[in-house]
């Protein structure tokens, strides 16, 4: 599976990049048919604490899955988004 991480308008630390890759790679346990995963890390312009956004788009043969979550930190947003994608993958697999 190919993983692409995009961070528009800011630089990301290597530790965060590795954290994202490790969490997204766990999706391969559920399905080995994943072709590509695109991860977008963004900062919302909200005044509240939950201004870190993680969006993940997973490409499968004939289908794409998408999830987006807000959180206090990028790490938390990544974990929440990966969990949402896992749920979608399990439902996709059962169909």
Secondary structure by P-SEA (a helix, b strand, c coil): cbbbbbbccccccaaaaaaaaaaaaccccccccccbbbbbbbbbcccccccbbbbbbbbcccbbbbbbbbcccaaaaaaaaaaaaaaaaaaaaac
